[in-house]
């Protein structure tokens, strides 16, 4: 792996959500600083850097770990757009490297009603794939053979919708998830519910998120002036130009 200095690493997969089983692996996100010559110079930025137990192209198995490292600027660009996966790092209590840049302490900067649009869009796209209206993007043929559809895809779609609704209505994401939601989601993944029932649940939460997007206390979009101030101050801190409180 390329040499980088992360300033926060957090678990964002099934273990962090309390939804792990015997086959689960570990997924993490880390954030590091692009150097000044990338941010204010002409040097090309790196893409996201992945560090995984298995070689690229080989599916992770039980207990494996995979960490994806993003430069702070790229991470924030994605999170202000409401990227569901990126949002998780703002709330996960499972940090393998402490948050030294105040990312979680400043998470309210990144929350907005955009969450409704991104999560509804994800749900509609996933439902179309599950119903065969779009080509599936899955490497889980064993689930389709066992249950007739990709139960893990449904599981992820419903989880993201529940969590998106919680962010819109309560400005938080409970991790691990509450017991009732957890038990239902594990039942979905284990094939205890029909495809029709799972699609009904997706539609139910999609409608609730659409409604919450109209009534949420969150701003319509993030205050980019405040986001930019956070980025500038935090990069100065990471580059050690001076001491900047976060």
N, C-alpha and C positions, 0 to 999 in steps of 0.2 A: 504494500500500500504506500502511496505517496506520503511524504512527511508533512503532517499538518498538526496544528495545535488546537484541539477542540476546547470550547468554553462551556459547553453543556452537552451531555449525552443522556437521552431518556428512552426508556422502553415504551414502545407504542403499539405493540401487537397484542395477541390474545392474552398473554400473561398479565399485561398491564390492565386489561379490561376485566380480568377475572373470568375469562371465557376459554381458558386453555384446557386441553385434554391430553391424553397420552401421546398423541401424534404432533403436538404443537412444537413449533420452533420459537426462537426469540428474535424479535425485530426491534431495532433501535434507530433513532435519528440523532445525529450530532451536528453541531454548528461550529464553524471556525471562521477566521477572518481572512478575507482576501488581502494581500499586501497593498500598500499605498500605490505602487506602480500599476496595479490592476484597476483600483477604484478611481484614481486621479491621474494615472498615466495611460500609456498605450499598450501595456502588456496584456495579452489575452487571458481571460478568466478560465479557470478550470471548470470542467463539468462536475456534477456531483460525484463523489468518490465512494465506492462500495468496498466494504471489507467483510468477506463472508467465509464461513468454514468450508463450504463446498465451492468447487470451481464454477466460474460463470457458465450458465447454461445447464447446470445440474441442479435439480430440485432439492431444496432443503428438506431434511428429515427431522424426526423428533430430537429435540435438544440442541439442534444447530443454532448458530447465531449469525445474524446479518445486520451490519450497521451501515447506514447511508449518511455520509457527511455532506452538508451543504454550506457554502459560504453564507454569512449572515445576510448579505444583501439579497441573494437569490432566495433564501428561506423566507425573508419578510415579504418579498415580492409575491411569493406563492400564498402566504398566509393571509395577506390583506385581500386576496382574491377569493378567500374562503375555501381553499383546498382542504378537503376533509382529513386527509392523512396528516398534513402539516399541522393542522389545528391541534392534534392530539398532544404534541410536544408541549403545548402551552399549559396543559393540565395534568400530565402524568406525574404521579407521586414517586414513580420508580426511576430515580436518577442514578446512573452509574458514574457520572461525573457531575458534581454540583453546578448549579446555575450561577456562574460568576459574572454574567452580563445582564442580570435582571430581566431576562426574557419572560419568565413566568410572572414576575412581579408587575410587569407592564403589559400583561396580556390584553387588558381592556382596550389598549390602543388599536388592536388588530381585529376586534370583534365588531361586526356590523350586520345589517340586514342582507348583505350579499350572501351570507350563509344560507338563507332560504333559497336563493336562486341556484347556488351550486349544488345543494343537497337534493332539491327537487329534480334538477337536471340529471344528477347521478341516478336517482331512483327510477326515473322514466327510461333512461338508457339501459339500466340493468334489467328492468322488467321486460323491455323489448327483447333483450338477448335471451332471457329465461324462456320467453314465449316463442322464441324462434323467429321473431320479426327482424332481428339483426343477427349477423354471424356471431356466434359465441367466442369469447376470448377466455378460454379456460384450459387448464392442464389437469382437469379432474375427471377423466372418463370413468373412473371407478365409482364416483358418486352418481353419475348419470346412469350407469349400469345398475347400481343398487337401488336407486330411488326414482329414476325416470327424469330427473332434472338435477341441476347443480345446486344442491342444498347449501353449500358453503357460500355461493354467490348470493343467495337469498339472505342467508345469515348476515353477511357483511352489509347488504343493502339496508336491511331493517335496523341493524345496529347504528349505522351512520345516520339514518333518519331520526331515530330516538335521540341520539346525541345532538344532532343539529337542532331539534326542537328544544332540548334542554338549554342549549346555548342561547337560543332566541328568547326563551321565556324566563330563564333564571341566570343567564350570563355565566354559566359554569358547565363543566362536564364531569359527572360523577365517575370516578375511577378508583377501584373497580366498580362495575355497574351494580345497581340495586338488585336484590335477589330475584324479584319477580321478573324483571326484564332478562336477567341472566338465565333463569330457568327456561323461559320461553325461547330465547335465542339458542341455547344448547339443544333444545328439542327440535328446532328448525334444522340445525346442522346435522343432527342425528337422524333426520328423516322421519320424525314423529308427526309431521304435518304435511298435508298434501300440497302440491304445487299451487292449486287454486287458493288454498288457505293462506299460503305465503304471499301470493300476489295480492290478496285482499288486504293483508297487513301492510304491504308496501304502499298500496293505494290509500289506506287509512292514514298512515303517517305522512305521506306526501301531502294530503289535504290539510292535515294539522299544521305542517310546516308552512304551507302556503298562507294559511290564516295567521299563524304567528308572525310571518314576515310582514304582515300589514299592521299588526298591533304591538310589535316588540318595542321595548324601551331603547334598544340599540339604535345608533345612528344609521342613516341610509347607507353610508359608506364611511370608511375610516377617515379620521382627520389626518390628511397626509402631511400637513405641516408638523404635527406632533410626531408622526411616524418618522419623518425625515430628521427631526431633532434627535430622536432616539438613535437613529442609525449613525448620524454624524458623531454624537457624543460617545457612543459605544465603540465605534471604530477608533476614535482617538484614544479611548481607554485601552483597547486591545493592542493598538500600536505603541502604547506607552509613551505617547507624546506628553501627556500630563495626567494628573489624577482627576478623573471625572466621576462624580457620584452618580449612581444609577438608582 
